[in-house]
C-alpha cells in the first residue's frame, strides 16, 4: 500500500514538473515575439534587437522619439503620436489638415536622407530624444548600420533601424509597438495590415496573366523619369501584380532614372500613374495635353491617375505605412473586376484607425482627386 502511495506521489510530482516546464516554454515563446533580447543593463534600460539585427540599449520608458528620415514619420505618428518630438521637414498646409494640433506645432530639425544630411545637430542635442528611428531598405542604403552608428556618435542617443519594405510592415508595427511600450496599439495596426494585405493578395492572385495591366510610373520633369519593377519605389505596383513597363536597370538611392519619350511610346502602357511627389499636377496636365503623350493607350483611354499623397504618400516618396491604403486603392483601380472593395469606406476606416480622423465623403473625394476613374 505504501509503495502504491509512493508511486502516486511520484507520478503527481512528475506531472507538476511537466506542467511547469510547459508553462515556462510557452512564456519563452511569447517573449520571442517582443523586442527584448537580453537582460536589462539596469532597471531603466533594456537591450532590443532592431530590424537590422543590431542589439541596442534603450530606455525602458520611451517618451520622445525623433525620426532621422521622413520614411519613419508616418509609422511613429500612427503608432504613438504623443511621443513624436520633431519633423525632418516642415509639413505643408495640405498635410496639416490631417494632423493633430500638437503635431502641427512640432519643431523641424532636418535629418539624414542618403548623402543629403540636413540634421540640425545642435537642436537635436538639446531635444535629447529618448530614441532615434532610422528607417530604410537595403536598396536605398546598403550600409544602414554605419549610418545608424554615425547618428549615435553625433547625437549620443540610441538609434534603432527599421525596415521600410512594404512586406515588413506587419513585423515593423509589432516590433515598434513593443519598443515604444504601446504593444496593444502596435498589434491592432499590424493586424489591420495583415488582414488587408492578405485580402488584396488573394484577390489579385485570381487575375489571369493575360489580364495583368501594363503600367508606367511617371516621375521627374515632364514625367520622363521612372523606376522599374523591383525598385523600392514601386513596391505597391509590384504587390498588386501590375506589369511595370519600364525595361530599365534600377537606380539606387532616390531612384528616378531618366527615360525618353520614345521609350515610353514603345512601352505603350495601358495605365499611367503620375507621381504626386515629383512633378505632380503639372506632369498630370502635361501628359493629358501634350501631343507626344496622346499616342499612348493610357491617354487615349483616359487611364491616367495621380498617386494619392496625403497626409503621407500612398505609393512612394517617401515609402511609408500609408502604402497599406495604397495597395487597396491601386488594386481596385487596376482590377475592378477582381478587387471588390468599397474604396470610399476603406479610406474612411483606414483614416479612423490610423489617424483618428472621421472623414466625410467629400474629404475622401478630395483625397482621391484624379486618382480613380471618373
C-alpha positions, 0 to 999 in steps of 0.5 A: 500500500505504501509503495502504491502511495509512493508511486502516486506521489511520484507520478503527481510530482512528475506531472507538476514538473511537466506542467511547469516546464510547459508553462515556462516554454510557452512564456519563452515563446511569447517573449520571442515575439517582443523586442527584448533580447537580453537582460536589462543593463539596469532597471531603466534600460533594456537591450532590443534587437532592431530590424537590422539585427543590431542589439541596442540599449534603450530606455525602458520608458520611451517618451520622445522619439525623433525620426532621422528620415521622413520614411519613419514619420508616418509609422511613429505618428500612427503608432504613438503620436504623443511621443513624436518630438520633431519633423525632418521637414516642415509639413505643408498646409495640405498635410496639416489638415490631417494632423493633430494640433500638437503635431502641427506645432512640432519643431523641424530639425532636418535629418539624414536622407542618403548623402543629403544630411540636413540634421540640425545637430545642435537642436537635436542635442538639446531635444535629447530624444529618448530614441532615434528611428532610422528607417530604410531598405537595403536598396536605398542604403546598403550600409544602414548600420554605419549610418545608424552608428554615425547618428549615435556618435553625433547625437549620443542617443540610441538609434534603432533601424527599421525596415521600410519594405512594404512586406515588413510592415506587419513585423515593423508595427509589432516590433515598434509597438513593443519598443515604444511600450504601446504593444496593444496599439502596435498589434491592432495596426499590424493586424489591420495590415495583415488582414488587408494585405492578405485580402488584396493578395488573394484577390489579385492572385485570381487575375489571369496573366493575360489580364495583368495591366501594363503600367508606367510610373511617371516621375521627374520633369515632364514625367520622363523619369521612372523606376522599374519593377523591383525598385523600392519605389514601386513596391505597391505596383509590384504587390498588386501584380501590375506589369511595370513597363519600364525595361530599365536597370534600377537606380539606387538611392532616390531612384528616378532614372531618366527615360525618353519619350520614345521609350515610353511610346514603345512601352505603350502602357495601358495605365499611367500613374503620375507621381504626386511627389515629383512633378505632380499636377503639372506632369498630370496636365502635361501628359493629358495635353501634350501631343507626344503623350496622346499616342499612348493607350493610357491617354487615349483611354483616359487611364491616367491617375495621380498617386494619392499623397496625403497626409503621407504618400500612398505609393512612394516618396517617401515609402511609408505605412500609408502604402497599406491604403495604397495597395487597396486603392491601386488594386481596385483601380487596376482590377475592378473586376477582381478587387471588390472593395468599397474604396470610399469606406476603406479610406474612411476606416483606414483614416479612423484607425490610423489617424483618428480622423472621421472623414466625410465623403467629400474629404475622401473625394478630395483625397482621391482627386484624379486618382480613380476613374471618373 
